[in-house]
């Protein structure tokens, strides 16, 4: 996977995500009904750097619109973000994540970003390009075995988060001291997984669409096959392995939603057992050997021993014959 170049909130991919959210809000009344009168829209969902989203309190008294840039509280300082959802949609997401029951305390939106804030955001993004280059050089200087994925400089420039991947534990204390002296800010080293790296890449998947984890998926699946998917056994076929692997070299998160509906036939009946390549079979035309199979199209290729010719037959016709392994 290539390194993350930019996780800017204002790029074209971010506009696609905001458009998806806007379409959902346009259907809000048909889904949840009219918003009750007298209820204050106090919860809003804000998208932060790195495709992260969190919930904040709207104490400004001004209704927010999708795509509006705001300044929010962040760990004793302030940062910027883009409003992703409001009203009943944001409240419903807040409840579905169980934050209401857990007594989650949301930080507040300080204000709507003005012209000076927007200019500061642009300058911050320009500076992050130079910071990334400096961090990469510092890592090479200290000869650390880690891969720099992304960096995030908070808007008040008092905190710098460095995201990296590594296959083992890394002693980066000397690196942190060096970076703190260079940027005069608090340094936070964050080790992430390849799935998180793919989400922060904010790119397109093999299907040609934006990655689910970057566009709409609220939570990255640790293992979409934890509850056995009907495609789990197909994954064992090398010819179809690319169909289930994402750019993170892990099973695609979207496979977690590819499950049989209740009342459908089970996996064994819906997908008949496939023959083993190399199996011998007796046919009216003579003995043959299973040379290849296609589980998706349910086809079997046979090679006849007497004339070395190949023939393709449907799986149901093959199952009607007697197989001698």
C-alpha positions as CSV (number, residue, x, y, z in Angstrom):
1,X,0.0,0.0,0.0
2,X,1.3,3.4,-0.9
3,X,1.8,6.1,1.7
4,X,-1.0,8.5,2.5
5,X,-0.4,11.7,0.7
6,X,-3.1,13.9,2.2
7,X,-6.2,13.3,4.4
8,X,-7.6,16.8,3.7
9,X,-11.2,17.2,4.7
10,X,-11.8,19.6,1.8
11,X,-10.8,17.2,-1.1
12,X,-13.0,15.7,-3.8
13,X,-13.5,12.4,-1.9
14,X,-14.7,14.4,1.1
15,X,-17.3,16.1,-1.1
16,X,-18.6,12.6,-2.1
17,X,-19.0,11.6,1.6
18,X,-20.8,14.9,2.4
19,X,-23.1,14.4,-0.6
20,X,-24.0,10.9,0.7
21,X,-24.8,12.4,4.0
22,X,-26.9,15.1,2.4
23,X,-29.0,12.6,0.5
24,X,-29.7,10.8,3.8
25,X,-30.8,14.0,5.5
26,X,-33.1,14.8,2.6
27,X,-35.0,11.5,3.4
28,X,-35.0,12.2,7.1
29,X,-38.7,13.0,7.5
30,X,-39.7,9.9,5.5
31,X,-37.5,7.7,7.7
32,X,-38.1,9.2,11.2
33,X,-41.0,11.5,10.7
34,X,-41.2,15.2,11.3
35,X,-38.8,16.6,13.9
36,X,-40.7,17.3,17.1
37,X,-41.3,21.0,17.8
38,X,-39.4,22.6,20.7
39,X,-36.6,20.0,20.5
40,X,-33.1,21.6,20.2
41,X,-30.6,20.1,17.8
42,X,-27.9,19.9,20.4
43,X,-25.9,16.9,18.9
44,X,-24.0,17.0,15.7
45,X,-21.5,14.7,14.0
46,X,-18.3,16.3,12.8
47,X,-15.8,14.8,10.5
48,X,-12.2,15.4,11.6
49,X,-8.8,14.8,9.9
50,X,-8.1,11.3,8.8
51,X,-11.8,10.4,8.0
52,X,-12.5,10.3,11.8
53,X,-15.9,11.3,13.0
54,X,-17.1,12.3,16.5
55,X,-20.1,13.8,18.2
56,X,-20.1,17.4,19.6
57,X,-22.6,19.6,21.3
58,X,-24.0,22.6,19.4
59,X,-24.2,25.3,22.0
60,X,-24.0,28.1,19.4
61,X,-27.8,28.4,19.0
62,X,-27.3,28.3,15.2
63,X,-28.6,25.3,13.2
64,X,-25.7,23.7,11.3
65,X,-25.8,22.7,7.7
66,X,-24.0,19.7,6.1
67,X,-20.5,20.7,5.0
68,X,-20.2,23.7,7.3
69,X,-16.6,24.2,8.7
70,X,-16.5,24.5,12.5
71,X,-14.0,25.0,15.2
72,X,-14.3,22.4,18.0
73,X,-12.7,21.7,21.4
74,X,-10.0,19.1,21.3
75,X,-7.9,17.8,24.2
76,X,-7.4,21.2,26.0
77,X,-7.0,23.1,22.7
78,X,-9.0,23.5,19.5
79,X,-9.2,22.0,16.1
80,X,-11.3,22.2,13.0
81,X,-13.8,19.9,11.3
82,X,-16.7,19.6,8.9
83,X,-20.3,19.0,9.9
84,X,-21.3,15.6,8.7
85,X,-24.7,15.0,10.2
86,X,-27.2,16.9,12.4
87,X,-30.7,16.6,13.8
88,X,-32.4,13.2,14.1
89,X,-29.7,11.5,12.0
90,X,-26.9,12.5,14.3
91,X,-29.1,11.7,17.4
92,X,-29.9,8.2,15.9
93,X,-26.2,7.5,15.2
94,X,-25.4,8.6,18.8
95,X,-27.9,6.2,20.2
96,X,-26.9,3.3,17.9
97,X,-23.3,3.5,19.1
98,X,-24.5,3.2,22.7
99,X,-23.0,6.5,23.7
100,X,-26.3,7.8,25.3
101,X,-26.5,4.8,27.6
102,X,-22.8,5.0,28.6
103,X,-23.2,8.6,29.6
104,X,-20.7,9.8,27.0
105,X,-19.8,13.5,27.5
106,X,-19.4,15.3,24.2
107,X,-17.2,18.3,23.8
108,X,-18.6,21.4,22.3
109,X,-18.4,23.2,19.0
110,X,-16.8,26.6,19.8
111,X,-17.9,28.5,16.7
112,X,-18.5,28.4,13.0
113,X,-15.2,28.9,11.1
114,X,-14.9,32.5,9.7
115,X,-12.6,33.8,6.9
116,X,-9.6,34.0,9.2
117,X,-10.1,30.4,10.4
118,X,-10.5,29.2,6.8
119,X,-7.2,30.9,5.9
120,X,-5.5,29.3,8.9
121,X,-6.8,25.9,7.9
122,X,-5.3,26.3,4.4
123,X,-1.9,27.4,5.8
124,X,-2.0,24.4,8.3
125,X,-2.5,22.0,5.4
126,X,0.4,23.5,3.5
127,X,2.6,23.3,6.6
128,X,1.7,19.6,7.2
129,X,3.4,18.7,3.8
130,X,6.7,20.1,5.2
131,X,6.2,18.4,8.6
132,X,5.7,15.1,6.9
133,X,9.0,15.4,5.1
134,X,10.8,16.4,8.3
135,X,9.3,13.4,10.2
136,X,10.4,11.0,7.4
137,X,13.9,12.3,7.6
138,X,14.0,12.0,11.4
139,X,12.8,8.4,11.2
140,X,15.7,7.6,8.8
141,X,18.1,9.5,11.0
142,X,17.2,7.3,14.1
143,X,17.1,4.2,11.9
144,X,13.7,3.1,13.1
145,X,11.9,0.2,11.5
146,X,8.5,1.7,11.1
147,X,6.4,3.1,8.2
148,X,5.1,6.6,8.4
149,X,1.5,6.7,7.3
150,X,0.1,10.1,8.1
151,X,0.6,13.1,10.4
152,X,-2.0,15.5,11.9
153,X,-1.1,18.9,13.3
154,X,-3.9,20.3,15.5
155,X,-5.2,23.7,14.5
156,X,-3.7,25.4,17.5
157,X,-0.3,23.8,16.6
158,X,0.2,22.5,20.1
159,X,-0.1,18.8,19.3
160,X,1.3,16.7,16.5
161,X,0.0,13.2,16.0
162,X,2.2,10.8,14.0
163,X,0.5,7.7,12.6
164,X,2.7,4.7,11.7
165,X,2.6,0.9,11.1
166,X,5.2,-1.6,12.4
167,X,5.3,-5.3,12.7
168,X,7.0,-5.2,16.2
169,X,7.5,-2.9,19.1
170,X,9.6,0.3,18.4
171,X,11.5,2.4,20.8
172,X,10.8,5.9,19.5
173,X,11.6,7.9,22.6
174,X,14.6,9.6,21.0
175,X,12.4,10.4,17.9
176,X,9.8,12.0,20.1
177,X,12.3,14.2,21.9
178,X,13.8,15.2,18.5
179,X,10.4,16.1,17.0
180,X,9.3,18.0,20.2
181,X,12.4,20.1,19.9
182,X,11.8,20.7,16.2
183,X,8.1,21.7,16.3
184,X,7.7,22.9,19.9
185,X,4.6,20.8,20.3
186,X,3.4,17.7,22.1
187,X,4.1,14.6,20.1
188,X,1.7,11.7,20.0
189,X,2.9,8.4,18.3
190,X,-0.1,6.3,17.2
191,X,0.5,2.8,15.9
192,X,-2.3,1.7,13.5
193,X,-3.3,-1.4,11.6
194,X,-3.3,-1.9,7.8
195,X,-7.1,-1.5,7.9
196,X,-6.7,1.9,9.5
197,X,-4.0,2.8,7.0
198,X,-6.4,2.0,4.1
199,X,-9.1,4.1,5.7
200,X,-6.8,7.1,6.0
201,X,-5.6,6.6,2.4
202,X,-9.1,7.9,1.4
203,X,-8.8,6.2,-2.0
204,X,-10.8,3.9,-4.3
205,X,-11.3,0.2,-3.9
206,X,-11.2,-2.6,-6.6
207,X,-14.9,-2.0,-7.2
208,X,-14.1,1.5,-8.5
209,X,-16.0,3.2,-5.6
210,X,-14.7,5.0,-2.5
211,X,-13.5,2.6,0.2
212,X,-16.4,1.7,2.5
213,X,-14.2,2.4,5.6
214,X,-13.4,5.9,4.2
215,X,-16.9,6.9,3.0
216,X,-19.7,5.5,5.1
217,X,-18.7,2.6,7.3
218,X,-19.0,3.7,11.0
219,X,-16.6,1.1,12.3
220,X,-13.8,-0.9,10.7
221,X,-14.4,-4.7,11.0
222,X,-11.6,-6.5,12.7
223,X,-12.6,-9.7,10.9
224,X,-15.7,-9.8,8.6
225,X,-15.6,-13.6,8.7
226,X,-16.0,-13.7,12.5
227,X,-19.6,-14.7,11.8
228,X,-19.2,-17.2,8.9
229,X,-20.0,-15.5,5.6
230,X,-21.4,-17.5,2.7
231,X,-18.3,-16.5,0.8
232,X,-15.9,-17.9,3.4
233,X,-15.4,-21.2,1.6
234,X,-15.1,-19.6,-1.8
235,X,-12.1,-17.7,-0.4
236,X,-10.2,-20.9,-0.3
237,X,-10.1,-20.9,-4.1
238,X,-7.0,-19.1,-5.3
239,X,-8.6,-18.0,-8.6
240,X,-11.2,-16.0,-6.6
241,X,-9.0,-14.7,-3.7
242,X,-8.7,-11.3,-5.3
243,X,-12.5,-10.9,-5.0
244,X,-12.4,-10.9,-1.2
245,X,-9.2,-9.0,-0.5
246,X,-9.1,-5.2,-0.2
247,X,-6.2,-2.8,-0.6
248,X,-5.3,-3.5,3.0
249,X,-4.5,-7.1,2.1
250,X,-7.2,-8.2,4.5
251,X,-10.8,-9.5,3.8
252,X,-13.0,-6.7,2.6
253,X,-15.1,-5.1,5.3
254,X,-18.1,-5.1,3.0
255,X,-18.2,-8.9,3.2
256,X,-19.5,-8.6,6.7
257,X,-22.8,-7.5,5.2
258,X,-22.9,-10.3,2.6
259,X,-24.9,-12.7,4.8
260,X,-27.9,-15.0,4.0
261,X,-31.3,-13.6,4.9
262,X,-33.3,-15.3,7.5
263,X,-35.4,-18.1,6.0
264,X,-33.0,-18.7,3.2
265,X,-31.4,-22.0,2.6
266,X,-28.2,-22.8,4.4
267,X,-24.8,-22.6,2.8
268,X,-24.5,-26.3,2.0
269,X,-27.8,-26.4,0.2
270,X,-27.5,-23.0,-1.5
271,X,-24.0,-23.8,-2.8
272,X,-23.5,-27.5,-3.7
273,X,-20.2,-29.1,-2.8
274,X,-17.6,-28.7,-5.5
275,X,-15.5,-31.6,-6.8
276,X,-11.8,-31.9,-6.0
277,X,-9.5,-31.1,-8.9
278,X,-7.8,-34.3,-9.9
279,X,-10.8,-36.5,-9.1
280,X,-11.5,-39.4,-11.6
281,X,-15.0,-39.8,-13.0
282,X,-16.7,-42.4,-15.2
283,X,-18.8,-40.9,-18.1
284,X,-20.6,-42.4,-21.0
285,X,-17.8,-41.1,-23.2
286,X,-15.1,-42.8,-21.1
287,X,-13.0,-42.1,-18.0
288,X,-12.1,-38.4,-17.3
289,X,-10.3,-36.3,-14.8
290,X,-11.5,-33.1,-13.2
291,X,-9.1,-30.5,-14.5
292,X,-10.7,-27.2,-13.3
293,X,-13.8,-25.8,-11.6
294,X,-15.6,-22.5,-11.5
295,X,-17.6,-22.1,-8.3
296,X,-19.3,-18.9,-9.3
297,X,-20.6,-20.2,-12.7
298,X,-21.0,-23.7,-11.3
299,X,-19.0,-25.3,-14.2
300,X,-16.6,-28.2,-14.2
301,X,-13.9,-28.9,-16.8
302,X,-13.2,-32.5,-17.6
303,X,-10.2,-34.0,-19.5
304,X,-10.8,-37.3,-21.2
305,X,-8.1,-39.9,-20.9
306,X,-8.6,-41.6,-24.2
307,X,-8.2,-38.6,-26.5
308,X,-6.9,-35.9,-24.1
309,X,-9.8,-33.6,-25.0
310,X,-11.3,-31.1,-22.6
311,X,-15.1,-30.6,-22.1
312,X,-17.0,-28.2,-19.9
313,X,-20.2,-29.4,-18.2
314,X,-22.6,-27.9,-15.6
315,X,-22.2,-28.9,-12.0
316,X,-25.6,-30.5,-11.7
317,X,-24.9,-32.7,-14.6
318,X,-21.5,-33.6,-13.0
319,X,-23.2,-34.5,-9.7
320,X,-25.4,-37.0,-11.6
321,X,-22.3,-39.0,-12.5
322,X,-20.4,-41.3,-10.2
323,X,-17.1,-40.0,-9.0
324,X,-14.2,-42.2,-8.1
325,X,-11.5,-40.2,-6.3
